[in-house]
Amino acid sequence: MDHLSGDEAFRRVLDLYAGTGSDAHATVVTLVQQACVPYLDAVRYSDSGLRKRTVWQNTWTMQRREDAIDAEVARRMVGEPVEAIEAEQARRKAAEVGAIPVPPKYKQEDFRDGVFWKLRGALDVAKERFVSFPGLERGQDAGSPMLLWAGYDAKARALALTGYLYEMLQREGAEAIRLTPALAGLDEMLPWVHQWHPEIDDDLGMSTGDYLQGLLDAQLAQHGLTLANVRTWRPPAPARRPRGRRTGTPTNTSTNARPDSEDSRE
């Protein structure tokens, strides 16, 4: 941001957008916040949204089981007629998985912020440009949001978060209380890494998912945490400003008086 602030062309565009002399950092942060969604379920959804998210996760688990059955049957019945393979796949899926229920759609109140609802909608389809990591900002740079381009796949996101997690450990000596949401984020990404990137990495000698799972397990053990700890983590409630004691009731005599507008965001 310091570099951009000294760029004459950027400064002219900023003045046209936000007014001459506007604060570049504050303006860009505001714009970014309108185009990003947090990485972690607990920061993204309200309590009702988290309950719906659990239903969706159960649906995905059942679908993954169906995919595993299809692959297993196909391997075992190599050379058999396609009709016989498909019939066996259908039989096993009906017996072992059953009917997969249609998960519920989301509503605005299922998200913690109206911006998230606007960017995701009823089916929670990602349309944001950036992924934000609230609470994981560097200690010396707390005023600048930590962001990742939303176009990265699950593997790239998980590796980026893991790299930053180790940076937190090495540079800041982060303790368990601060690492917990980062570990929760990695735990949430891992099913997708396993699903979409099952290939063996030549450098690692294993799949990326297995490698990251090992790192997650090691960090949990090192910091005395369990999967239950990270999966039930919730962000602290925002502090409420204490109201001052009123000494009297002021009388508003202005004919143009109107109540302050309320923030429409969740």
FENSUL-V627856 format. One record per residue. N is the residue number from 1. RES is the residue in three letters. SS is DSSP state (A for helix, B for strand, O for the rest). PHI is phi in degrees with one decimal (* if undefined). PSI is psi in whole degrees, 0 to 359 (* if undefined). Layout:
# FENSUL-V627856
n->[N | N]
res->[RES | RES]
ss->[SS | SS]
phi->[PHI | PHI]
psi->[PSI | PSI]
This chain:
# FENSUL-V627856
n->[1 | 2 | 3 | 4 | 5 | 6 | 7 | 8 | 9 | 10 | 11 | 12 | 13 | 14 | 15 | 16 | 17 | 18 | 19 | 20 | 21 | 22 | 23 | 24 | 25 | 26 | 27 | 28 | 29 | 30 | 31 | 32 | 33 | 34 | 35 | 36 | 37 | 38 | 39 | 40 | 41 | 42 | 43 | 44 | 45 | 46 | 47 | 48 | 49 | 50 | 51 | 52 | 53 | 54 | 55 | 56 | 57 | 58 | 59 | 60 | 61 | 62 | 63 | 64 | 65 | 66 | 67 | 68 | 69 | 70 | 71 | 72 | 73 | 74 | 75 | 76 | 77 | 78 | 79 | 80 | 81 | 82 | 83 | 84 | 85 | 86 | 87 | 88 | 89 | 90 | 91 | 92 | 93 | 94 | 95 | 96 | 97 | 98 | 99 | 100 | 101 | 102 | 103 | 104 | 105 | 106 | 107 | 108 | 109 | 110 | 111 | 112 | 113 | 114 | 115 | 116 | 117 | 118 | 119 | 120 | 121 | 122 | 123 | 124 | 125 | 126 | 127 | 128 | 129 | 130 | 131 | 132 | 133 | 134 | 135 | 136 | 137 | 138 | 139 | 140 | 141 | 142 | 143 | 144 | 145 | 146 | 147 | 148 | 149 | 150 | 151 | 152 | 153 | 154 | 155 | 156 | 157 | 158 | 159 | 160 | 161 | 162 | 163 | 164 | 165 | 166 | 167 | 168 | 169 | 170 | 171 | 172 | 173 | 174 | 175 | 176 | 177 | 178 | 179 | 180 | 181 | 182 | 183 | 184 | 185 | 186 | 187 | 188 | 189 | 190 | 191 | 192 | 193 | 194 | 195 | 196 | 197 | 198 | 199 | 200 | 201 | 202 | 203 | 204 | 205 | 206 | 207 | 208 | 209 | 210 | 211 | 212 | 213 | 214 | 215 | 216 | 217 | 218 | 219 | 220 | 221 | 222 | 223 | 224 | 225 | 226 | 227 | 228 | 229 | 230 | 231 | 232 | 233 | 234 | 235 | 236 | 237 | 238 | 239 | 240 | 241 | 242 | 243 | 244 | 245 | 246 | 247 | 248 | 249 | 250 | 251 | 252 | 253 | 254 | 255 | 256 | 257 | 258 | 259 | 260 | 261 | 262 | 263 | 264 | 265 | 266]
res->[MET | ASP | HIS | LEU | SER | GLY | ASP | GLU | ALA | PHE | ARG | ARG | VAL | LEU | ASP | LEU | TYR | ALA | GLY | THR | GLY | SER | ASP | ALA | HIS | ALA | THR | VAL | VAL | THR | LEU | VAL | GLN | GLN | ALA | CYS | VAL | PRO | TYR | LEU | ASP | ALA | VAL | ARG | TYR | SER | ASP | SER | GLY | LEU | ARG | LYS | ARG | THR | VAL | TRP | GLN | ASN | THR | TRP | THR | MET | GLN | ARG | ARG | GLU | ASP | ALA | ILE | ASP | ALA | GLU | VAL | ALA | ARG | ARG | MET | VAL | GLY | GLU | PRO | VAL | GLU | ALA | ILE | GLU | ALA | GLU | GLN | ALA | ARG | ARG | LYS | ALA | ALA | GLU | VAL | GLY | ALA | ILE | PRO | VAL | PRO | PRO | LYS | TYR | LYS | GLN | GLU | ASP | PHE | ARG | ASP | GLY | VAL | PHE | TRP | LYS | LEU | ARG | GLY | ALA | LEU | ASP | VAL | ALA | LYS | GLU | ARG | PHE | VAL | SER | PHE | PRO | GLY | LEU | GLU | ARG | GLY | GLN | ASP | ALA | GLY | SER | PRO | MET | LEU | LEU | TRP | ALA | GLY | TYR | ASP | ALA | LYS | ALA | ARG | ALA | LEU | ALA | LEU | THR | GLY | TYR | LEU | TYR | GLU | MET | LEU | GLN | ARG | GLU | GLY | ALA | GLU | ALA | ILE | ARG | LEU | THR | PRO | ALA | LEU | ALA | GLY | LEU | ASP | GLU | MET | LEU | PRO | TRP | VAL | HIS | GLN | TRP | HIS | PRO | GLU | ILE | ASP | ASP | ASP | LEU | GLY | MET | SER | THR | GLY | ASP | TYR | LEU | GLN | GLY | LEU | LEU | ASP | ALA | GLN | LEU | ALA | GLN | HIS | GLY | LEU | THR | LEU | ALA | ASN | VAL | ARG | THR | TRP | ARG | PRO | PRO | ALA | PRO | ALA | ARG | ARG | PRO | ARG | GLY | ARG | ARG | THR | GLY | THR | PRO | THR | ASN | THR | SER | THR | ASN | ALA | ARG | PRO | ASP | SER | GLU | ASP | SER | ARG | GLU]
ss->[O | A | A | A | A | O | O | A | A | A | A | A | A | A | A | A | A | A | O | O | O | O | O | A | A | A | A | A | A | A | A | A | A | O | O | B | B | B | O | O | A | A | A | A | B | O | A | A | A | A | A | A | A | A | A | A | A | A | A | A | A | A | A | A | A | A | A | A | A | A | A | A | A | A | A | A | O | O | O | O | O | A | A | A | A | A | A | A | A | A | A | A | A | A | A | A | O | O | O | O | O | O | O | O | O | O | O | A | A | A | B | O | O | A | A | A | A | A | A | A | O | O | O | O | O | O | O | O | O | B | B | B | O | O | O | O | O | O | A | A | A | O | O | O | O | O | B | B | B | O | O | O | O | A | A | A | A | A | A | A | A | A | A | A | A | A | A | A | A | A | A | A | O | O | O | A | A | A | A | A | A | A | A | A | A | A | A | A | A | A | A | A | A | A | A | A | O | O | O | B | B | O | O | O | O | B | B | A | A | A | A | A | A | A | A | A | A | A | A | A | A | A | O | O | O | O | A | A | A | A | A | O | O | O | O | O | O | O | O | O | O | O | O | O | O | O | O | O | O | O | O | O | O | O | O | O | O | O | O | O | O | O | O | O | O | O]
phi->[* | -61.7 | -66.2 | -65.8 | -60.2 | -90.4 | -86.2 | -63.1 | -64.0 | -63.3 | -63.5 | -65.7 | -63.4 | -63.2 | -64.1 | -67.0 | -78.8 | -114.1 | 103.9 | -59.4 | 79.9 | -66.8 | -78.5 | -62.2 | -62.3 | -63.6 | -66.5 | -66.3 | -60.2 | -61.9 | -63.0 | -64.8 | -63.3 | -83.3 | -130.1 | -135.5 | -130.8 | -64.0 | -75.7 | -112.6 | -54.2 | -64.3 | -94.0 | -93.0 | -109.7 | -78.2 | -59.8 | -65.9 | -66.7 | -65.0 | -65.5 | -67.5 | -60.1 | -62.2 | -63.6 | -61.4 | -63.7 | -63.9 | -62.1 | -64.0 | -62.5 | -65.7 | -64.8 | -65.0 | -64.4 | -61.4 | -61.2 | -65.3 | -64.7 | -57.2 | -66.6 | -64.9 | -64.9 | -61.7 | -68.1 | -71.8 | -110.5 | -56.6 | 91.9 | -77.4 | -57.6 | -56.6 | -61.6 | -68.8 | -63.4 | -64.4 | -65.6 | -67.9 | -61.5 | -63.9 | -62.7 | -67.2 | -65.3 | -66.2 | -78.5 | -99.7 | -114.6 | 83.0 | -70.8 | -93.3 | -69.5 | -76.8 | -70.2 | -74.9 | -80.4 | -88.4 | -122.3 | -58.3 | -71.4 | -81.4 | -110.1 | -74.9 | -144.2 | -60.3 | -63.8 | -64.3 | -62.3 | -62.9 | -83.3 | -107.3 | 77.3 | -64.9 | -100.6 | 57.6 | -85.6 | -69.5 | -126.0 | -75.0 | -90.3 | -134.2 | -105.2 | -103.2 | -127.9 | -61.8 | 90.4 | -106.3 | -62.0 | -62.8 | -56.7 | -86.7 | -136.7 | -64.7 | -80.6 | -109.8 | -67.6 | -90.4 | -131.4 | -139.0 | -60.1 | -71.3 | -77.8 | -69.0 | -79.3 | -59.9 | -63.2 | -64.9 | -63.8 | -64.2 | -66.7 | -63.9 | -65.2 | -64.2 | -61.1 | -70.2 | -59.8 | -70.0 | -65.0 | -59.9 | -68.5 | -77.6 | -88.6 | -115.4 | 58.9 | -56.9 | -96.2 | -56.8 | -62.9 | -89.1 | -79.0 | -54.3 | -64.8 | -66.0 | -66.6 | -63.4 | -63.2 | -64.4 | -60.7 | -69.7 | -79.4 | -59.4 | -56.9 | -75.5 | -65.3 | -60.5 | -72.4 | -97.4 | -135.3 | -80.5 | -65.9 | -77.5 | -84.0 | -59.9 | -73.0 | -88.3 | 76.9 | -158.9 | -71.7 | -61.3 | -62.0 | -65.6 | -62.2 | -69.3 | -61.9 | -63.2 | -64.4 | -61.4 | -60.5 | -66.2 | -68.3 | -61.2 | -65.6 | -63.6 | -103.8 | 67.3 | -112.2 | -123.8 | -60.6 | -62.6 | -59.9 | -76.5 | -77.0 | -103.9 | -63.7 | -132.9 | -66.3 | -63.8 | -65.8 | -61.9 | -68.8 | -95.2 | -73.8 | -65.8 | -82.4 | -74.4 | -73.9 | -80.0 | -99.0 | -178.9 | -103.1 | -69.0 | -107.5 | -94.2 | -100.4 | -74.7 | -75.5 | -101.4 | -66.6 | -146.8 | -68.6 | -62.1 | -71.0 | -89.3 | -71.9 | -82.0 | -78.7 | -65.6]
psi->[323 | 322 | 315 | 323 | 333 | 0 | 121 | 317 | 318 | 319 | 321 | 317 | 318 | 319 | 322 | 323 | 313 | 357 | 147 | 133 | 10 | 157 | 115 | 314 | 311 | 321 | 315 | 320 | 318 | 316 | 318 | 319 | 337 | 355 | 21 | 155 | 139 | 154 | 340 | 135 | 315 | 337 | 342 | 322 | 153 | 181 | 317 | 323 | 323 | 324 | 319 | 322 | 322 | 320 | 316 | 318 | 322 | 321 | 315 | 323 | 318 | 320 | 321 | 323 | 320 | 317 | 320 | 321 | 316 | 313 | 319 | 314 | 318 | 321 | 318 | 332 | 32 | 131 | 347 | 158 | 144 | 321 | 321 | 321 | 313 | 323 | 318 | 322 | 314 | 320 | 312 | 321 | 322 | 322 | 323 | 336 | 313 | 188 | 135 | 118 | 151 | 122 | 158 | 153 | 156 | 157 | 169 | 323 | 352 | 352 | 150 | 342 | 140 | 333 | 320 | 318 | 317 | 322 | 337 | 315 | 187 | 331 | 7 | 42 | 125 | 119 | 8 | 159 | 333 | 153 | 129 | 156 | 68 | 138 | 350 | 11 | 151 | 145 | 323 | 0 | 42 | 339 | 352 | 126 | 147 | 125 | 157 | 140 | 131 | 349 | 351 | 145 | 178 | 320 | 312 | 320 | 314 | 320 | 321 | 316 | 320 | 317 | 319 | 325 | 317 | 329 | 320 | 320 | 316 | 320 | 326 | 351 | 42 | 141 | 174 | 322 | 329 | 332 | 337 | 310 | 327 | 318 | 325 | 320 | 319 | 319 | 321 | 329 | 333 | 319 | 325 | 326 | 315 | 320 | 314 | 348 | 60 | 352 | 153 | 129 | 124 | 322 | 326 | 333 | 13 | 175 | 155 | 323 | 316 | 321 | 312 | 327 | 319 | 319 | 317 | 313 | 321 | 319 | 322 | 314 | 319 | 325 | 11 | 34 | 161 | 167 | 325 | 322 | 312 | 329 | 341 | 6 | 139 | 146 | 148 | 146 | 142 | 139 | 137 | 134 | 129 | 139 | 137 | 154 | 129 | 137 | 351 | 168 | 110 | 149 | 125 | 114 | 2 | 133 | 347 | 12 | 143 | 153 | 152 | 142 | 144 | 149 | 121 | 353 | 152 | *]
